[in-house]
């Protein structure tokens, strides 16, 4: 579980901002969205292959 300690003279806004940054960096929301619905292994494999092709195409275009 993610938690932060609020400093003595720290505003709530600043503490909330620190918490949000920590939350985003942890990847909890990304993992939650990924697991909201079941993806068949064949579709998952196809999506990964397409991502890899796009990545390779982008790197080819940069050079």
C-alpha positions in Angstrom: 0.0 0.0 0.0 1.2 3.4 -0.9 1.5 6.0 1.8 3.2 9.3 2.6 3.9 11.2 5.8 2.7 14.7 5.8 5.3 17.1 7.2 4.5 19.5 10.0 4.3 22.7 8.0 3.3 21.1 4.7 0.1 22.0 2.9 -2.4 19.4 2.0 -2.1 20.3 -1.7 1.6 19.7 -1.6 1.2 16.4 0.2 -1.5 15.3 -2.3 0.7 16.2 -5.2 3.5 14.0 -3.7 1.0 11.2 -3.2 -0.2 11.4 -6.8 3.3 11.3 -8.2 4.2 8.2 -6.0 0.9 6.6 -7.1 1.5 7.1 -10.8 5.1 5.9 -10.6 4.1 2.7 -8.8 2.0 1.6 -11.8 -1.0 0.6 -9.8 -3.6 2.3 -12.0 -2.0 0.9 -15.1 -2.1 -2.6 -13.7 -5.7 -2.1 -12.6 -6.8 -1.0 -16.1 -4.9 -3.9 -17.6 -6.7 -6.4 -15.5 -10.2 -5.0 -15.7 -11.1 -7.5 -18.5 -9.8 -10.9 -19.6 -7.7 -11.0 -22.7 -7.2 -14.3 -24.4 -3.6 -15.4 -24.6 -3.7 -15.5 -28.4 -4.9 -11.9 -28.5 -2.3 -10.8 -25.9 0.4 -12.4 -28.0 -0.9 -10.7 -31.2 -1.0 -7.3 -29.4 2.6 -7.7 -28.2 3.7 -8.7 -31.7 2.1 -5.6 -33.1 3.7 -3.4 -30.5 7.1 -4.8 -31.3 6.6 -4.2 -35.0 5.6 -0.6 -34.3 8.6 -0.1 -32.1 10.9 -1.6 -34.7 9.4 0.6 -37.4 9.9 3.7 -35.3 13.5 2.9 -34.6 14.1 2.3 -38.3 12.6 5.6 -39.2 14.8 7.5 -36.7 18.0 6.2 -38.1 
